[in-house]
Amino acid sequence: MVRIVSDSACDMSQAEAEKKGVRLVPLKTLIDGVEYLDGVTISSEEFYEKLYNCKKLPSTSQIAPAEFEEVFEELTAQGDQVVVICLSGKLSGTVQSAYIAAENYPGKVWVVDSKNVTIAQRILVEYALRLRDGGMDAPAIAAELEKMRDKVCLVARVDTLEYLMRGGRLSRTAAVAGTVLNIKPVVGIEDGELKVLGKARGSKQSSNMLTELIDKKGGIDFSMPYMLAYSGLDDALLKGYIENSRAIWEGHTDDLPISTIGSTIGTHAGPGAIAVAFFAKG
């Protein structure tokens, strides 16, 4: 049997993971001196409640090789093959930990750097499940994921500049100026790194920019997994975006899978972010 393993940065809940047969290995989130296991000892909702009130910006730490090795030992002892899908190696050392742990399980464990994070990593996990259920073995799944990962796109709009500033990714001067001008940065993952793709004034213009970027990247391949997500405790901004971008979805799908952006990206994006992940056409 092939087992799919991912780190919690893919923003799949533990309940969903259990239902789909995915083994999640949690990253750690440090909030005001208290360490939490992402998705295990703190939910997305609890994280955002604490984010609003914490004195210092939370930090996340990568998974250690020993933690992966414990999971690999358990799964391979049952005779299973393992495919591990990790968040981008340019954003975290977690995938390197997985590679180190996998060296002890030659021919049993295959590690894939998703070159992405949050729901873009998640749709690669969903694709792996589809391949597994189609009868593909672990090395073939890993090879297919590495072939298709460059077609995975993540575009997102940040609602507040405060957390980018607090995390050192934006100067205080730029954050204050941007807030006054109601700037909503549009970001994405390119070549495994988080990059600003554009700056829009106000929610409507930033939503339009998201739609333009989806088109620019080739449009959504609806035959492949896709997903939307939001950060914070309220999905109103995401609902507004879905309504404004109705032309993208109508006639293509009756189902829009939605997730919550967890602590790994939520720490830097803050509440009110919305994101779309998809495989580009072509």
Secondary structure, DSSP 8 states (H G I E B T S, - for coil): -EEEEEEGGG---HHHHHHHTEEEE--EEEETTEEEEBTTTB-HHHHHHHHHH-SS--EEE---HHHHHHHHHHHHHTT-EEEEEES-TTT-SHHHHHHHHHTTSTTTEEEEE-S--HHHHHHHHHHHHHHHHTT--HHHHHHHHHHHGGGEEEEEE-S-SHHHHHTTSS-HHHHHHHHHTTEEEEEEEETTEEEEEEEEEHHHHHHHHHHHHHHHTT-B-TTS--EEEE-SS--HHHHHHHHHTHHHHTTT-S---EEE--HHHHHHH-TT-EEEEEEB--
